[in-house]
């Protein structure tokens, strides 16, 4: 279905209507106008204003191929704001709706819409009419829809959820929006022009080229011819232990999904490590499998060709002898690696792919170049729709656009303060004693910790979904949780939406019609023990959500659980299924075809936790960590993490842009598995070589340094164990560095918690691209390995093994102070900076005000502890320190304090404003506040040295520089 529909879109076989009159017409509707265009592909274009300039556009296709009913209610935008003041005027064949912050200009001839700012500058412009192509899903009529904007644009574009190809600026890139273990689909972008665009569709969508990537050689090579040795296709060489056992021609490289494994030649089959755990059935060492494909590709179009290698295990790709990819991924979680190649029509290029399968997956895919104006545009395409449906969000800046997006999709609920402390996790703790023992160990070593996590399989194997602990390993779960609490830590537990049909929980959900049947009908078994049949519940069913939560509440929440870990929330019912098979596993949903709602499962699953928790504990902030997300997730007290990423240097680098773009998608609370989740055998070995152990430790240290400056600071992964005292030897520089960063996180908690509070109170973001503050700086836009942590910090993680220096770009015109050395670097240039093993390059901009506290073993161990205000001279500065009780919803009722802090660079004075807000439980009436003026050669590193101090009692006061 996907290829045929998109072919129709691109060849012009779209829904069209009869010849219409030359002049269109419009009528007033609530909040705006409805235009009946004279021509084009839309029969009706409704344009309505929301708030002070957000504009909603819904364009209905002309022909009667779909139901005449309006689009289904948006799950992302459950309650759009009412319209503020606006005017409607008609001029020269256009109707203009002017609101306070934007104007929508609709062409009556074809229904095309463009958007202008208050000064009349065009921000967003539809590039032609929408393309609609009819399609049917589960017997119902829909359309595939595509709309291009800003053809030929040079703006920077961010957001789109979370993706794993180390891309920061998406201008010129292709992104498929389809939930996956490591990819989060959010159809929202923000622009350096200061606006946002929310594409309101919940099906699989694409940003960029509307055409799906196809297997290289597919269809007889119409787009790209493949030959080898004068014959069509690739020559495939299959080896066992270095001996070639099969040579054959293959039209494509396609072992992408489980069903594709039937193509494997019998003579090249072997018992692999993945299949046998390291030995074959006779007890002998397994055979090493290798496959090498060679072929010459001949394109029909000149330009920059985009390729994707979908793969797992070890693989390399060479083009004309040049290595363009060298990657590894765990076999149960393959994914795409992108590479571009400049090719000339009619001229061949030699491709060579080397692969060690080990029961893995691989496929080579490609898309022809687009014309440059099309390549550099905003272009959204969705596979299942009823209309073109999007929201234009004026903002004046990237931050302003995100604030407007949250007007539509919901405020970002505040996390409890302890969520910003250090999290320790493992795949997995097998017993209650292991859980409590980790907390005890951290406390005995005086290493700060706030949270401990119990991952999956705490139940007996045949009872997944029962939410019952294995009594042999967890004899008294409540006592375990109580013991964690007694050590001033918090407890999170993994809860999947997955159920074995033998459990009582499944039977209750099934009786309510609230479980999917597709995975059961396919006969898929999971990977536990002998393999068990399973399915997921249907969160689109209100009764299903209520039952799901009550089951969780009765057996887990009543133990005193503080936080929830929603794993596999894509949903991932069975690994390595094709997209049609994945859609089939999600049937039936309570509200419509699974293909129509493919991307929104994590949103509705999060709602089940949020609604349940807020009823269970109505004045305690919820906390949910979910592996996947969607537009609006932030309103459900949820954070996201980047999935089961590999433990490799490239994957560390890819997390930087993945996290920043998740934040630019309106999801401010993001995290990742420090060290990466899944490991190569060389790292996971019980007896690693000295070289591998050194690399493993350095990778983890660099990842840990980055983790300390991520929104949530969380260590998790497969063996080897990731606890600080397990992974770093006592007395080693690595241990010292990890403890230093952990302690620094807690020293910075006044700053970090204010950032967290600002995500609610000011619709802010914790991590941001450099372009958020420097939108006109073209050198800053595409940097994929630097980012801003709040307004003060520029973070430049180290992502190469044994690197002891790296280049850093400093945006703007102010100075940037090295946090460790105090050295100042001028904005607008690059410098090679030192990056010793123990430290990550970290800089603070001139004019920044950074509140810091002493090291604590957990957040709020001493709320009255002295506070140090660190000022970075060179510009005036502002900061608004936020404090509250850290756990209740009192912040929504005004029970919090704000202290405005201002720095005057000319006089060197710091002014503390009068405390604002209402008293909150535990608020200290008086507090010692110290001020430290940073300077070149005078770093703020260890301790809490200061230059001046005062006792603050809530009244305004000024502190002068000595």
N, C-alpha and C positions, 0 to 999 in steps of 0.2 A: 504493500500500500504506500509506504513512504516514498519510494522512488518514483512511482507512477504519478503521484500527486504533485511532487515537486517538479517533475518534468513538465507537467501541465502548466505550472506557475511560470516556468522559465521560457516556455515556447509560446505563451500567449493563449493557451487553451483554457481560458478562465471563464467564469460566469459573466456573461454579457447580456445587455438588455437591448431593446429595440431603439431605433433612433428617437431621440427626445428633442423637445423644443430647445432653442438656443439659449433661453434664459431659465435658470433655475428659480426656485422660490424658497422662502423660509417662513417658519411660524414660531411664535414665542412658545416656549414650554417652561416649566418650573426650573429656574436656575440658568436659563440660557435659550438656545434656539435649536430647532430641528430643520435641517436643510434638505430639500429635495433637489439634487443636482440636475442640471440639464443633460449631462452625459457622465461618462466614467463608469466605474464598476460597482458603485454603491447606490442603492436606491434611496437611502436615508442616512444622514450624518447628524447625529445628536451631539451637541457641544454644550456642556454645562459648566458653570463656575462653582467652585467649592472653596470656602474660606476667602482669602484675600487675593486669590489669583491662581490657585490650582485649577486645572481644566481637564475635564473628562471628555473623551471622544469615543463614540461608539458608531461605527459605520456598518450598516447592514447590506449584504450582497443583494444584487438586483433580482436574480432569477429565483424561482420558487423551489430550489433544490433542498432547502432546509426549512424547518418549521418557522413560521412567522413570529414566534414568541421571542421576546427579548433575551439577551444572554442570561445564563444562570447567575444567581447571586454570587458575588465575588467572595471567596474565602480569605483573600488577602485584605480586602477593604470591606469590612463588615458594616461600617457606618461612616460614610464620608461626611465631612463637615458641611453645614449649610452654606449657601452662597452669601458672601458679604456684598457690599455695594458694587454694582456694575451697570454699564450702559450698553445699549445695542444700537448700532447705526448701520446704514447701508450706503455704500459708496462704490461707484464704478464697477458693478457686478460682483461686489464682495460684501459680506456682512461681517461686522467687527463687534466683538464682545470685549469691552475694556473693563478690567478690574483694577484694583489698587496696584498690583505688582506685575501684571501682565496683560497682554491683549492677544486674543485669538482672532485670526483673520481667515475667514472661510470663503473660498472661491465658489460662487454659485454655479459656475459652469460645470465643474467636475467634483466639487466637494472637498477639494484639497485644503488642508489646514496648515497654517504656519503661526508661530508664536513669537511675539515681540516683548522686549522688556519695557520698563517704564519710559525709557529714553527713545523708544521706537526702533531699537536694534533687533534684527532677527536672531533669535536664539536657536530655534528648532523649526525645520521646514520639511514637510512631507515631500519626498522626491517622486512625484507622480502618484497615480491612483493605487489603492491597495489591490493586490492580486488575490483572488479567491478561486479555489478549485474544489469541486464537490467531492466528498468522501463519505463513506458509511462506516459506522462503528456499532457493532452489536445490533445491526438492523436499523439503526437510527441515522438520519441524515445530518451531516455536519459539513463544514468546509475546512480546508487548509487555508491559512491566511498568511500573507506576507506584506510587510510595509517597510519601505526604505525612507530614511531621513538624512538630511544634511549631506547629500552626495558631494564627495570631494572635500570633506572637512579636514581640518588640521587640529581639531581640539583633542585634548586628552580625555579618555573615557575610563571609568573605574566602576567596580561593583560586580554584578552578575553572579554573586555568591562566592563560592570557593572552588578554585581549580588548581591543578597541579603541574603546570608547565612553566613556572617561573616567569610569568608575564604580569607586569604591573599595569601598563597602559594598554587597553584593548583596542585602540584605534588601529585598524589593519589586521586584526586577528579574527579567527573563527572560534566560537565557543558553543558547544552543544550543552543545552540546559536539560539534563536528565539526571535525576538523583542516583548517586552511586556511593559506595563505601567511602571514597575519598573526595568526591565531588558534590558540592551543594549548589543546587540550582535556585537562583533568585533572579527573576526577570526585571531587574532594576539597574539602571546605570546613572551615574552622575558625571557631569562634564566640567571641564575647566572654564567653560562659559558661565557656570554658576546655575545650572538647572539640573533637574533629574527627570527621568522618563521611566515610568512603571508600566510594563507591558502586562496587561491583566489577563493572563492565560495560565492554566494549570497543567496543560499537557506538555509533552516533550516539545521543546522549542529550540531554535538556533539563533545565535547572534552572529552576524557576518554573512558569509555565503549561504544563501538559502538551500543550496543543494547539499544533501548528505554526502559525506565522503564515501567513495566506492572502492572496492578492491582493485588494486592495480592489475590490469589485464581482464577485468570483468567485462562481459558483453562483447568478447572478441576483440577488445582493445580499440573500440571506436574513439575513445578520448585519448588513449595513450597505448601505442602498440608495444608489445613485449615479445622479444625473440631471444633465443639462445642457441648457438650453434646452427643458425640458419633455420631453426624450427620455431613455431609459435610457443610462447610461454617461457617460464623459467626452467632451467635445469636444476633439479633437486638432487643433492648428494646426501645419502643417509649413511652414517658411520656408527659402528659399535666398537668401542675400545680402539678407535683410530682406524679400523678397517672398514672400507666402503662396502656396504652390503646391498644397497639399492641405488640405482641411478634412473631417474625418469623425468619426463617433461610434465610440468604442472602449469595450468593456465593462470592460476593465482596462488598467492601464499595465504592459506586460509585454514588455520586451526584455531579459530577465534572463540568458539563456544563448545560446550560439552558434546553436542551432536556432531560437530565437525571432526571429532577424534576418530570417527569411523573411516575417515579417509586415509588413516595411517597404513603404510605398507606392512604386511605381516612380517616380512623378513627383517624389518628394522625395529620390531618391537623388542622391548627389554624390560626386565625388572629394574625399576628405578628407585632412587632414594626416597622420592616422594611417595611411591607406591608401597614400599616395603619397610621403610624405616632404616635402610642402610644395607640390607642383605636380601638376596633372593630366597626362594622357598627352600632351596637346597642348603642354605646356610653359607653360600659363597658370596664374595664381594660382588656388588652389582656392576653391570656393564655401563660404561659411560656412553651416552648417546650424544651425537652431534649431527646437525643438519646444516648444510650450506646450500644456499640458493644463489645462482648467478643468472644474470639476464641483462639484455640491453633494452632500455626503454626509449621510445621515440615519440615525443609529444607532437601534437598538432597545433599547439599554441605556444608562442614565445612569452616568457615572463617568469615570475617567481612562483614556482609550483609548490604547493603545500602538501606534505606527506604526513601520515600518521603511522607509527609502528605500534600496534596493539600487542603487548607481549608480557611474558613472565620468564623467570629464570634468567640466565645470562644470554645477552644478545649484543651483537655489534652490527652496524650498518655502514657500508662504504659506498661512496658514489665517485666513480672515476678514480678509485684508489684512495680517496680521502675519507677518513673515519668521521662520520657525522653523528653517530650515536654509539654509546657504550653504557649499557644499563643492566641492572638486576632488579627483579621484583619477585616477591613470593608467589608461588604458583597458584594458590587459591584466590589471588587478588590481582590479576593482570590489569594493566591500564595503558592508556595511550601516551606515547612520547612523540612530540611534534618535531619535524625538521623541514626546512625550506631549501629548495634547490633552484637556482636560476638555470633554465633550460631554453633552448632555441628550437623552434618548430622544424621538424625534419632532421634534426641532428641527434644522434644517439648518445645516451649516457649509460655507463656500465654500473649496475647495482649488484652488490654482493652482500648477503646477509648470513651471518654465522650465529648459530643458536645451539645452546645446550638445553634440550627440552625438559628432561627430568619430570615428565608428566605435566608439562606446561602448556601454554597457549600462545599463539602468535598469528598476526595477520598484517598485511601491508596495504594501506589505503591511501587515497590521493584525491585531490581536487585540482582542476585546471585553474590557472590564474584568472582573476577578475580584472576588468579594466580598472585603472588606478582610481578614478572617481568612485567606482563601486566598492573597491577594496577599502577605501577610506570613507566610510559612511556608517551610520547607525542603521542596522537592517535586522529586523526581527521577523521570524517565521515560526508559526505554530502548526502542529500537525492536526489538532482537533479543536475546532472553534465553532462558534455560532455567529461571530461578527469580528470585525477589527475593534479592539477594546484596549485603550491605554489612557494613562494619566500624565499630563505635563505638570511638572512641579517647579515653579520659580523659586530661586533661593538667594540669588546674588553672590553665592559662593558655594563650594562643595558642601561645607558644613551646613549652610542654610538650606540646601536642597535635601539633605538628609533629615533636617528638622521638619521640612514640609512632608517628606515621605512618611515620617512618623505621625503627622497629623492624619494621614490616610490610614495607615496600617496599625497604629497603636503606639503608645508610649513604651519606652524600654523600661520595664520594671527594674527596680533597684535590686541588686544582688545583696545578700547578707554580707556584712563586712568580712567575716571569716573566709568567705569564698575567695577573697583576694590574697589570702595567705598561701603557704606552700602546701601542695597536695602530694601525698605519696600513694602510689598504686602499683600493682603488679598483675601480670597475667600468669598465675593468679594466686591468692592466698588460699591454701587448702583447708586450714583449720582456724577455729576461733583463736587458738593460742598464737598463731602466726600474726593475725590481725592485731591483737593487743600487744604482742611482743614488739612489733615495729614501733608502735607509739611509745612503749616503755623505753625502747632503745634510743629514740630521738630525744626523749626527755632526759635520759641519763647522760647523754653526750652534750646536752645543752645546744642542740641544733633546732632552730625554730620550725614548727610544724603546726598546722591547723586542721588538717583533714586527712583521713584514711579512707581507702576505697576497697570494697569487696566486689570483685569482678564475678563473672558468670560461674555456673556449675557448683554453687553451694548447695544445690539440691541433689537428690539421688538421680543417677543418670536417666532412668525411665520416666522421670517426673517433671520434665521441663514444662514450665507454666503453672506448676502447682504452688509456687512461692513458698514451699516448705523446705526447711533446711534438712540436710542429711544429719540425723541425730548422732551418727558415729563421729562426725567431725565438728559439729556445732551443737553440742548437747544443750546449751542454754543460750540462745541468741540474744535474749534481752540482757543477760548478764554481760555478754561480750560488748554490747552497745553501751551499757552503763559504765563499764570499765574504761571505754574510750572517752566517754564524757567526763569521768572522774579525773582524767589526765588533761582536761581542757582542750580536747580535740573533738572534731565532728566526724560523722559517719555517713558515707554514701554507699549505696548498693545498686548493683546492676539489675534492671528489670527490662526484659525483652517483651515485645508484643507477640511472642511466640508461644504456642501451646501444642502439647502432644494430645491427640484425641482421647487418650486414656485417662486424662486428668479430670477431676471434678470441675475445675475452672473452665476447661474447654466445654464440657457438657452444658454448663450454665449459659455460657456465651452462645453456643450453638442453638440452644433452645430458644434464645431471643433472636435468632437469625443474624447474629453478629460475628460470624467467622467467615473467612474466605475459604472457598472450596477448590480453587484452581490448583494449588500445590498438591493437595491430596489426590485430585483426579489425575494429575501428571504422574503420580506415583513416586515423587522424589523423596529420598531418604537423606537425613542429615549426616554429619560426620562423627557423631558421638557413638562410641562403642560399636555395636553391630549396625548402627544406622536406624533412625526412627522416623516414621511419618510425622509431619508437623504442618501447622499452618499459623497464620496471624489473625488477630481479631480485626474487625472493621471499625476504625475510629470515626468514620463518617456517620455511623449509626449512633444517635444520642444515647440510646439504651446501652449500646455496646461500650461507649465511653464510661457511663456510670457504673456498669457492672465491672469493667476492667479496673477502675479505681477502687471500688469497694473491696474487690479481692486483694488488691495491693494494700489497702488500708488495714484490712482485718489481719493479714499475716505478716506485714512488714512495717507499715507506718506505726502501728501501736507498740513496736519495740523501741521507739525513740529515734528512728531513722531521720537524719537531717536533710538528706539530699538524694536525688534520684538520677540514675544513669540509664538513659534510654538508648540502648544499643540497637543496631540493625534497623534504624528507623527510616530507611529509604522507601519502601521496606525491602530488606534483603532476605528473602525466604529460602533461596537456594543459589549458591554461587555459580557463576559462569553460564547462566542461561542467557539466551538471546533476548533482545528487547520484546519481541512478540510473546515469548515464553514468560518473561517477567510480568508483562501486562496480564497475561492469562492467570498467573498466580494470584492476582489481586481481585479476582471476581468471586461473587458479585459485591459491588459497593452499594450502600444504601441510597446514594443520591444520583448515581449515573454511571456511565461506562468507565471502567478503570482507565482507559486510554485518555479520557477527558480530564481525569483528576490525578494523573500519574505522579505529578511532582508535589502534591500537597499533603501526602500521607504524614510526613513528619510534623506538619503544622497541626493537624487534627489529633495526632498522638500526643503532642505537647499539651494541647488543650485538655485532654483527659487528666493529665497530671495536675495542671494548674487549677482547673475547676474543682477537682477532688481535694487537693491540698488546701485551697482557700476556704473550703467548707469545713474541712477537718480541723485546721488551725487558722482561723480567720484573721489573727493579728500577728502571724509569723510569716516572714517573707519566704516564698517558695524558691527552690533552686533545682533546676533540671539541666543536666548535661546530655545533649542529644547528638547522635552522630550525623544526622542530616537536618536540614532546615529549609525554610521557605519564607516568602515575604510575609511579614507580620509575626514571625516567631518571637520577636523580642517582647511582645505584649504578654507572653505566657511565662515570664520569669525564667527563660531558658537561655543557656549558653550552648555553643557548638564546639566540636573539636574536629580535627582534620582527618580523622579516620585512621585506618591501619597502614600508615605510610611505612615505607622501607627505611631501614637504618643505614642510610648512605649519605654521602656528602651532598650529592645533587638534591636529594629529598629535603635535607636541611635547608638548602638555599630556596627550594620551591615553597617552603612554608612561609617565607617572608611575604611574598606577594599574595599567597593564598590567604593569609590572615588579614592583611591590609585590605584586600578586596572584599573579604567577608564583612569587615567593618564598614566599608563604603557601601555595602548592601543593606545597611541599617542594623546589622547584628553586632553590637559592640563588644559582647563578652565571648571571646574566642580563645581556644587553647589548642594544644597539640601534645602528642606523646614525646616528652623529652627523650632524646636518643633514638627516636623512631621505634615503631612497634615491632616489625618483623625483621629478623636478622639472617644474613648469609650463614651458611654452616661454619665458615671460618671464624665468625664471631661467637656463634652459639656453642661451639665445641667446649666440652669440659676441660680440655687440655689445649687451649689455643697456643699458637706460636707466640714468641715474644713480640714479633713485629705486628701480628694481628691484634694482640692485646694492647699494645701501645696505640695503635690506630683507633681501636674501639674506645679506649678511655678518652683519647683526645676528641673524638667525634662527640662523645657524650658530654664532655666538658664544654665544648663550643655550643652544643645544643642547649645545655643548661644555662649558659650565659645569656643566650637569646631568650630562653624561657623566663628568666627573671624580669625581662622587659616585654613580656607578652601580657595581654589583659588578665589571663588566669595562668598561674604558675604551677604546672602539674607534671609529675614524672610518672611514666607508665610504659610498659612494654613486656615482651617475652624475655625468657632467660637469656643472658645473665641478669640477675636481680639488679634493680635500679636504685635501691636505697643508697643514700650518700655514703653510708658506712660500709656498704657491700661493694660498691663500684670503685671507690677511691681508697687506697691504702691509708691507714692512720699515719699521720706525719708527713704525707706526701704533698707536693705542691698542688696536686689535683684536689685533694681533700680540702686544703686551705682555701683554694679558689671557690669551690662549691659552697663551703660554709660562708665565705665572704659574700657571695652573691645572694645566698639565702638571707643572711643578716641584713644586707643592703635592701632587699625587698621589704623587710620589716621596718627598717629605718625610714624608707620612703613611703610608708603606709599613709601618713597624712596627705601626701601628694596623690598617691594612687587611689585612695578612697574618695578623694574629691573628684578625680576623673570619673570614677564609677558613679558617684552621685550626679555628676553633670550629664551622664547619659540619660538620666530621667529628667532632672530639673532644667537642663538646658539643651536637651536633645543632642548631646555631644557624642564624640567617639574617643576611644582610648588610644588606639593606634590609627595612624593616618598616613597617606602618601605625602611626599614632599609637595606635590602639586596642590594639596589642600590649602597650604599657606602661601605657595609660590606658583600660582596658576600660569603666569606668563613666562616662567623660567623653563624653557624647552629642554635644557640640559637635565632638569630635575624630574621631568614628567615620566620618563621611561625607566628610571633607576629601579631595578627589581631587588636590590640587596641593601637598601637604606630605607628608613622610615622614621616618622615622628612618633614619640611616645608622649601624648599630651602636647602641650604647647612648648614645653621647655626642652625636651631631650631629642637629640638626633642619634639614632641607634644604627650602628654599622656592624652587623654580625660577621664573624669570620666563618667562611664556608668552604675552605680548602685545607686539606691535611698539611700540617707542618708549616702553614703560613704564619709568619711572625711580623708581617706588615701587610697593609692593604691600602688601596687608593680610596679616598673619601671625597665626595663632592659636597661642598658647603654652599647651600643656597642663600639667596638674599644678599644684603649688604652689611649686616652686622657681624660682629665677631662671634665665633663659637669657641667655647672653652672646653678643653679636654678635661673630662670629669676626674680622671686619675692623676694627671700631671699638672693641670692648670694652664697648659700652653694654649695660647689664643691663635685661632685661624680666621682669616678674613673671609667673609661670605662672598660668593661669586666665583670661587676658584676651586681647584682640586689640590690635594696634597697626599703624599704617601705617608701614612702614619704608622707608628709602632703598634703591634698587636701581640704582645708577649703571651705565652701559653696561659698565664693566669688571668689575663684581662682582655675584654672585648672593647674595641674602640667605641667610646660613648662621649657625647658632647652636649653642652648646654648653651643655649643661645644667650647673647647679651640682652639684659633686660628681664631675664627669667627670675621668678621668685619660686623657690622650692622649699616647702616646709618639710622638716624631717624630725623624727623622734629617736629615742634610744632603741637599741636592739631589744626585742621582746621575744619570748618563747612562743607566744601566740598573740593574735591581735587583741588589743584592749586589755592586756595583762595589767596595765597601769594607765588608766585614762587621765590621771592628773600629772603624768610625767612631763618634765620640761619639753618644750617644743623649740626647735631651732629653725629660724627662718634664714635660708641661704639666699643671698642676693648676688646676681651676676651683673656687674656694672657694664656700662657702655650704652645703655638706653633706659628710658623709663619703663617701669614694669607694673603689672597688676596681677593679683591672684585673689580668689575668693575661697578661703578655707572652709570646708564643709565638715560637720560632725553631727552624729546622732547616736542612738543607742545600738545601732548596727544590726538589729534583727527584726524589729517590729515594723508595722505599716504606719507608725506614727508620722513618718516623713510626709505622708499624703495629707495629714491633718495639721501640718505646720510644726511638728515637734522635732526641730532640728535647729542648728545654729550655723550662721554664716559670719565669717570675720573677713571683711575686705582688707586686703593688704596692698599698699601702694609704695612704690619706690620712685623717688625723684633723683634722677641721675645727676642733675646739676648740683644739688645741695648734698647729695649722699644720704638723705633721710628716708626712713621707713615709717610709714604711718599705719597703725592698726586701727581700723574703724570700729565703731560701736557694734557689739554683738547683735545680730539680727536673728529673728526667729523666736520660737517658743522653747521654754525649758524642756529638756528630755531626761529620761531616767539615767542617772549616772553622770550627768553633766557637771564637771568641776566648776565651782563658782569662781575660783581664782587659779591662776596658772602662771608658772614662770615661762616667759617667752624670751628667747635669746636670738640675736641676729649675728650672722657671720657674712662679711663681705668677701666674696671670692675675688681672686686676682690671679694674673699670670704668675706661675710659680708657686701659687698658694692653693693647692687643690683641696677639695672637700672629699676626703677619703675615709679614714677611720676616726672613730671617736666623735665627740660632739663639741669640739672647740668652738669658741664664739668670741665676738668682739664687743658686744654690749648685751644687756639684758634688762628686763622689766618684769614686774608682776602684773599680769593682765587680769582685770576684774570685770570685763565686759564693757568698759568705757573706752572711748577713743583715746589713743595716745600716740605720741611721736617719739621715735628713737633716732638719735643723731649719731652719725658715724664719728667715732673718737678721732 
